[in-house]
Amino acid sequence: MTASPTTPPPPEIHRDLVADALREDLGTIDIDCDLTATWTIDAHAEDRARIIAREAGVVAGVEIARAVFARLDAGVRFDALTEDGAAIAAAEDIIHLAGRARALLAGERTALNFLQQLSGVASLTRRFVAAVEGTQAQITDTRKTTPGWRQLQKWAVTLGGGVNHRMGLYDAVLIKENHAAATGGVGAAVTRAQLAAAGRDIPIYVETEDLDEVRDALAAGPDRIMLDNLDNGKMREAVDLIRGADPTIEIEATGGYTLSTVRMAAETGVDLISIGALTHSAPALDMSMLCAGK
């Protein structure tokens, strides 16, 4: 499985995203393009603000929020009261800000968008991880990410206690039903990929839909066998079959698991359970920015 970093991606990963998000909101990166603030607040007015959690969860995106305000006005004071990956309670202060009022207001929504979305991913991941606690299964993500946000969302998954699947099409082979159909079966597809990958450190994963495909894949010996939409009984059979043939092969369950069904899948003995919802359907964690006096 892909290593799970807990340090944030380097600034160059989010620098352009921050700039694009600010342009989307302001038209150009200039706080005076915020018509409401510019037409109602004196240019030199100073203010203080705090970003608070409205619900409990796991925070992610603090340093990206810092980059938002820094891009607008280097004079904004940004004090993080917690760190990425920390559990936060409802009504807890996350960040304190001080500086020109127009800069604080111009950056408010963009900073909150990053914080809320990434914290939502981390928080949902933490719930799935808790749901399988006590089993050997780890929660992993997929490529079902927001375009341009993949590295950030996958980082948020690790903050929630999950592990990363492949980053993209370039760092692992994942043979799915369409690849197998075009190649003559899952075993043939694995063998062909192994020949192409000879001498390269590229893992080969294969998706299977029934026990016959599991047996076909086993004969070729991939690095990971994915069990797609098998019921729990068949999945236990598949796990026993794979463990008996080659205990070094990783086993992943996939197929739309929810918080109410993931525990049963974990108890079949699989190593990983992939959850697309971590990145494509995580609800934003509710947060607000409140200026002084609020």
C-alpha positions as CSV (number, residue, x, y, z in Angstrom):
1,M,0.0,0.0,0.0
2,T,1.1,3.6,-0.5
3,A,2.8,5.2,2.5
4,S,0.6,7.6,4.4
5,P,2.3,11.0,5.0
6,T,1.1,13.0,8.0
7,T,3.1,16.2,7.1
8,P,1.3,18.6,4.7
9,P,2.1,18.5,1.0
10,P,4.7,21.1,0.0
11,P,3.4,24.7,-0.5
12,E,3.8,24.4,-4.3
13,I,0.9,21.8,-4.2
14,H,-1.6,24.4,-2.9
15,R,-0.1,27.7,-4.0
16,D,-1.8,27.7,-7.4
17,L,-5.0,26.4,-5.9
18,V,-5.1,29.2,-3.4
19,A,-4.4,31.8,-6.1
20,D,-7.1,30.3,-8.4
21,A,-9.6,30.3,-5.6
22,L,-9.0,33.9,-4.7
23,R,-9.3,35.0,-8.3
24,E,-12.5,33.0,-8.5
25,D,-13.9,35.0,-5.6
26,L,-12.4,38.4,-6.2
27,G,-11.9,38.5,-9.9
28,T,-8.3,39.4,-9.3
29,I,-6.1,39.1,-6.2
30,D,-6.8,42.5,-4.7
31,I,-8.8,43.0,-1.5
32,D,-10.3,46.1,-2.9
33,C,-12.2,44.0,-5.4
34,D,-14.5,42.9,-2.6
35,L,-17.1,45.5,-3.3
36,T,-19.0,45.1,-0.1
37,A,-16.1,45.5,2.2
38,T,-14.5,48.3,0.1
39,W,-17.7,50.3,0.0
40,T,-18.5,49.9,3.7
41,I,-15.3,49.7,5.6
42,D,-12.4,52.2,5.8
43,A,-9.3,51.1,4.0
44,H,-7.1,51.4,7.2
45,A,-9.6,49.9,9.6
46,E,-8.1,47.1,11.7
47,D,-10.1,44.1,13.2
48,R,-9.7,40.8,14.9
49,A,-11.4,37.5,14.0
50,R,-11.5,33.9,15.0
51,I,-12.3,30.8,13.0
52,I,-14.3,28.4,15.1
53,A,-15.7,24.9,14.7
54,R,-19.5,24.6,14.7
55,E,-19.3,20.8,15.2
56,A,-16.8,18.3,16.4
57,G,-14.4,16.7,13.9
58,V,-10.8,16.5,12.7
59,V,-9.1,19.7,11.5
60,A,-7.2,19.8,8.2
61,G,-6.1,22.7,6.1
62,V,-4.8,25.1,8.7
63,E,-1.6,26.0,6.8
64,I,-3.6,26.4,3.6
65,A,-5.8,28.9,5.3
66,R,-2.6,30.7,6.5
67,A,-1.5,30.9,2.8
68,V,-4.9,32.4,1.8
69,F,-4.5,35.4,4.1
70,A,-0.8,35.8,3.5
71,R,-1.5,36.0,-0.3
72,L,-3.9,38.8,0.3
73,D,-2.0,40.8,2.9
74,A,1.3,39.8,4.4
75,G,0.5,42.0,7.4
76,V,-2.3,39.8,8.6
77,R,-1.4,38.1,11.9
78,F,-2.4,34.4,11.8
79,D,-2.3,32.3,15.0
80,A,-3.1,28.7,14.7
81,L,-4.5,27.3,18.0
82,T,-4.5,23.7,16.9
83,E,-2.7,21.6,14.3
84,D,-3.8,19.6,11.3
85,G,-5.0,16.2,12.4
86,A,-6.1,17.3,15.8
87,A,-9.6,16.4,17.1
88,I,-11.7,19.5,17.7
89,A,-14.8,20.1,19.7
90,A,-17.9,22.1,18.7
91,A,-17.4,25.8,19.5
92,E,-13.6,25.4,19.7
93,D,-11.4,28.2,18.4
94,I,-9.1,27.0,15.6
95,I,-7.4,30.2,14.3
96,H,-7.1,33.8,15.6
97,L,-6.6,36.5,13.1
98,A,-5.7,40.2,13.3
99,G,-5.1,42.8,10.5
100,R,-6.8,45.0,8.0
101,A,-10.6,44.3,8.2
102,R,-10.9,44.3,4.4
103,A,-8.2,41.6,4.1
104,L,-9.8,39.4,6.7
105,L,-13.2,39.6,5.0
106,A,-11.7,39.1,1.5
107,G,-10.1,35.9,2.6
108,E,-12.9,34.5,4.8
109,R,-14.7,32.4,2.4
110,T,-11.7,31.0,0.5
111,A,-10.0,30.0,3.8
112,L,-13.1,28.4,5.1
113,N,-13.7,26.5,1.9
114,F,-10.3,24.9,2.2
115,L,-10.6,24.2,5.9
116,Q,-14.2,22.9,5.8
117,Q,-13.7,20.6,2.8
118,L,-10.4,19.1,4.0
119,S,-11.6,18.8,7.6
120,G,-14.7,17.0,6.3
121,V,-12.5,14.4,4.5
122,A,-10.4,13.9,7.6
123,S,-13.4,13.7,9.9
124,L,-15.3,11.2,7.8
125,T,-12.1,9.1,7.5
126,R,-11.8,9.1,11.3
127,R,-15.3,7.8,11.6
128,F,-14.6,4.9,9.2
129,V,-11.3,4.1,11.0
130,A,-13.2,4.0,14.3
131,A,-15.8,1.7,12.8
132,V,-13.2,-1.0,12.0
133,E,-11.2,-0.6,15.2
134,G,-10.0,-3.9,16.6
135,T,-9.8,-5.6,13.1
136,Q,-6.8,-5.8,10.9
137,A,-8.4,-3.8,8.2
138,Q,-7.2,-0.3,7.2
139,I,-9.3,2.3,5.5
140,T,-8.0,3.5,2.2
141,D,-9.1,6.1,-0.4
142,T,-9.6,6.1,-4.2
143,R,-9.0,8.3,-7.2
144,K,-12.5,9.7,-6.8
145,T,-11.3,13.2,-5.9
146,T,-12.1,16.8,-6.7
147,P,-10.0,17.7,-9.8
148,G,-6.8,19.6,-8.7
149,W,-7.4,18.6,-5.0
150,R,-6.1,15.0,-5.0
151,Q,-2.9,15.4,-3.0
152,L,-4.7,17.6,-0.5
153,Q,-7.6,15.3,-0.1
154,K,-5.4,12.2,0.2
155,W,-3.4,14.0,2.8
156,A,-6.6,14.8,4.7
157,V,-7.4,11.0,4.6
158,T,-4.1,10.3,6.4
159,L,-4.9,12.9,9.0
160,G,-8.1,11.0,9.7
161,G,-6.1,7.7,10.2
162,G,-6.6,6.2,6.7
163,V,-3.9,5.1,4.3
164,N,-3.5,6.2,0.7
165,H,-4.2,4.0,-2.3
166,R,-2.3,4.8,-5.5
167,M,-2.0,8.5,-6.3
168,G,-2.9,8.2,-9.9
169,L,-2.5,6.1,-13.1
170,Y,1.2,6.5,-13.0
171,D,2.3,4.9,-9.7
172,A,0.6,1.5,-9.7
173,V,-1.2,-0.9,-12.1
174,L,-4.8,-1.6,-11.2
175,I,-6.5,-4.0,-13.5
176,K,-10.2,-3.6,-13.6
177,E,-13.0,-5.4,-15.5
178,N,-12.5,-3.5,-18.7
179,H,-8.7,-4.2,-18.8
180,A,-9.4,-7.9,-18.1
181,A,-12.1,-8.1,-20.8
182,A,-9.7,-6.6,-23.4
183,T,-6.8,-8.9,-22.4
184,G,-8.5,-12.3,-22.0
185,G,-9.1,-12.4,-18.2
186,V,-7.7,-11.1,-15.0
187,G,-4.9,-13.7,-14.9
188,A,-3.7,-12.9,-18.4
189,A,-3.8,-9.2,-17.6
190,V,-1.7,-9.6,-14.5
191,T,0.8,-11.7,-16.3
192,R,1.1,-9.1,-19.1
193,A,1.5,-6.3,-16.6
194,Q,4.2,-8.2,-14.7
195,L,6.2,-8.7,-17.9
196,A,6.0,-5.0,-18.7
197,A,6.9,-4.0,-15.1
198,A,10.0,-6.3,-14.9
199,G,12.8,-4.5,-13.0
200,R,10.5,-1.7,-11.9
201,D,9.1,-1.1,-8.4
202,I,5.5,-0.8,-9.6
203,P,2.8,-2.7,-7.6
204,I,0.2,-4.7,-9.5
205,Y,-3.3,-4.8,-8.2
206,V,-6.2,-6.6,-9.8
207,E,-10.0,-6.4,-9.2
208,T,-12.0,-9.6,-9.1
209,E,-15.7,-10.1,-9.0
210,D,-16.1,-13.8,-8.1
211,L,-14.2,-16.7,-6.7
212,D,-13.3,-17.9,-10.2
213,E,-11.6,-14.6,-11.0
214,V,-9.8,-14.8,-7.6
215,R,-8.4,-18.2,-8.6
216,D,-7.4,-16.9,-12.0
217,A,-5.6,-13.9,-10.4
218,L,-3.9,-16.1,-7.8
219,A,-2.3,-18.2,-10.5
220,A,-0.5,-15.0,-11.7
221,G,0.5,-13.7,-8.3
222,P,-0.3,-10.0,-8.2
223,D,0.7,-7.7,-5.2
224,R,-3.0,-7.1,-4.3
225,I,-6.3,-8.8,-5.0
226,M,-9.3,-6.5,-4.8
227,L,-12.7,-8.2,-4.0
228,D,-15.3,-6.1,-5.7
229,N,-18.9,-6.2,-4.4
230,L,-18.6,-9.8,-3.0
231,D,-21.0,-10.5,-0.2
232,N,-19.4,-11.2,3.2
233,G,-19.7,-15.0,2.9
234,K,-18.0,-15.1,-0.5
235,M,-15.4,-12.6,0.8
236,R,-14.5,-14.9,3.7
237,E,-14.0,-17.7,1.2
238,A,-11.9,-15.5,-1.0
239,V,-9.8,-14.4,2.0
240,D,-9.2,-18.0,3.0
241,L,-8.3,-19.0,-0.6
242,I,-5.8,-16.2,-1.0
243,R,-4.2,-16.6,2.5
244,G,-3.8,-20.3,1.8
245,A,-2.2,-19.8,-1.5
246,D,0.0,-16.8,-0.8
247,P,-0.2,-14.9,2.5
248,T,2.0,-12.0,1.1
249,I,-0.8,-10.9,-1.3
250,E,-2.7,-7.9,0.1
251,I,-6.5,-8.2,0.1
252,E,-8.8,-5.2,-0.4
253,A,-12.5,-5.1,-0.2
254,T,-14.3,-2.6,-2.4
255,G,-17.9,-1.8,-3.3
256,G,-19.7,1.1,-1.7
257,Y,-19.3,0.4,2.0
258,T,-20.9,2.7,4.5
259,L,-20.4,3.3,8.2
260,S,-23.1,0.7,8.9
261,T,-21.6,-2.0,6.6
262,V,-17.9,-1.5,6.8
263,R,-17.4,-3.4,10.1
264,M,-18.9,-6.6,8.7
265,A,-16.5,-6.3,5.7
266,A,-13.5,-5.7,8.0
267,E,-14.4,-8.9,10.0
268,T,-13.9,-11.1,7.0
269,G,-10.1,-10.6,7.4
270,V,-9.3,-8.3,4.5
271,D,-6.3,-6.0,4.8
272,L,-7.9,-2.9,3.3
273,I,-11.3,-1.4,2.6
274,S,-11.5,1.3,0.0
275,I,-14.1,4.0,0.5
276,G,-14.7,6.4,-2.4
277,A,-17.0,8.5,-0.3
278,L,-14.0,9.8,1.8
279,T,-13.2,12.2,-1.0
280,H,-16.2,12.4,-3.3
281,S,-19.0,12.7,-0.7
282,A,-17.5,13.9,2.7
283,P,-19.7,16.6,4.1
284,A,-17.9,19.8,4.9
285,L,-17.2,20.3,8.5
286,D,-19.2,23.3,9.7
287,M,-17.0,26.3,10.6
288,S,-17.4,30.1,10.8
289,M,-15.2,33.2,11.0
290,L,-16.4,35.7,13.6
291,C,-15.0,39.2,13.8
292,A,-14.4,40.9,17.1
293,G,-17.6,41.5,19.1
294,K,-19.4,38.6,17.6
